[in-house]
Amino acid sequence: MTSGRDAAARPGPADPAGDESLADAFGAVARQLRDKSAETLAPWDITPAHLRALRTLSRHGTMRLSELSDHLQIAPRTATEVVDALQARDLVRRRADPGDRRATLVEVTEHGASILAEIRATRGTEAGRIFGRLSPADCADLARILTKLRD
């Protein structure tokens, strides 16, 4: 059993001012990042979900729609809708799977790769504005903590 003094010595889920929980602070930063992301992507008429799919295809290469839905952890129908939207903008293309005529492969187009490079450059600048307020040590700590929470 722990004493009251031991419990008081452990860091709690509140900030130093004691008026905002850790979950509230995390939520506020997440909303700020989401809003900034949507604002940054607006010139390309791409949603964060579209960007995730485009990045996944760029990173892992050509894949079946079912594999893409697995990577993105979304329903196959949702993956189809995302690919439809990306294909309408000539960012990805579908082609028949030579190993299985029933399956469709999806790959990033040259235009898609070019747009992705532009987005990465812009988002890097935006991330720098948000995370630039942190010291390199704080950034490293935050990355370590978020990785731990994500996994």
N, C-alpha and C positions, 0 to 999 in steps of 0.2 A: 504494500500500500504506500502511496506517496503522500508526503506532507503537503500542506498548502503552500509552503515555501518552495518546494520542488516544482509544483505546478506553476507558480508565479515566475519561476526562473526560466521556464520553457517559453520559446516564442509562440505566440498565439496567432490566430488567423486574422488579426486586426493590424492596421497600420499604427505608427507611433502615436498618432493623434487619438486613436481609439474610436473613431467615428465611421470608419469604412472597413468592411470585412475584406479579406483577401479575395474572396469570390467576387465581390462587387468591383474591386479595383481591377481584377483580371478581366471581368466582363466589360468594363468601361474601355480598357485598352483594346480588347478584341473588337468591340464596336468601332472604335477609332480606326483600327487597321482595316476592317471590312469596308467602312465608308470611304477611306482613302483608296482602297483597292478598286472599288466600283468607280470612283471618280477618275482614277488613273486609266482604267480600261475603257471608259466611255468613248474616247475618240476612235477606238477600233470596233465599237459596238460588240464587245465581247464581255461575257459575264465571267465571274470567278470560276464557275463550273466549266465553262468552255475552255478557259485558260488551263485548268487542271488537266483536262483531257488532252489538250494540245501539248502541254509539257510532258505528260506521260508518254504520248506517242513519240515525241521527239527524243526522249530519254531512252525508251525501250525499243523503239523501232516499230516496224509494221507488225500488226497483230490483229487477231479476230476481234469482232465486237464483244464476244463473251469474255475474252481476256481483258479487254479495256474495262468492261463493267466490273470485273474482279479487282483490277488494279485500283479503280476509283471507289470501290465498295459501294456501288449503286446498282439499282435494278437494271437488267438488260434493256428493258423498254426505255428507261431514262438515258442509258448510253446511246441508244439509237437516236433519240431526240437531240442529244448533244451533238452527235456526229452529223445529223441532218443539218443543224444550224451551222456547224463548221464547214460542211461541204457547200452549203449555199453561198458562203463567202470565199470559196476556193482555198480554204485553209487546209483541208484534208481531202483525200479521194478514197473511194471504195474501189475494190477490184476483187474478182473471183479468186478464191483460194485454190491454187492448182492441185493441192492435195485432197481437197474435199469440195466438190462442186456445190454442195449445199451451204457452205460457209462463205462469209465475206471478210476480206481483209481491209483494214483501214491504215492509211499512211499519211504523213504530213507532206503537203505539196511544197514546192520552192517558195511560193507566195506565203504559205503558212510559216515556213522557217524564217523568212524575212520579217514577217509581222511579229513572230515570237521574239526575235532578236531585238526589235524596236521596243517591245513591251518590257523585256528584261532590263534594257538600259534605263527606261523611264522608271520602272518599279525600283530599281537599285537606287536611283536618286531619291525617290520617295521614302524608301526604307531608311536611307541615310538621314533624312530629315527627322524621322521618328526616333530611330535608335541612336542617332548622333548625340543625343543628350546624355547617353550613357558612356561611362569610361570603357576602355577595352576590357578591363577586368570584369565590369558589370555585364557587358555583352557576353563574355565567355560564361559567366555564372548563369545568366538568363538562358543561354542556349543549352547549357548542361541541365538545368532544371526543367525546361520545356521538353527536352528530349526524354527525360526521366518520366514526366507526366504523360507524354504521348505514348510511350512504350508501356 
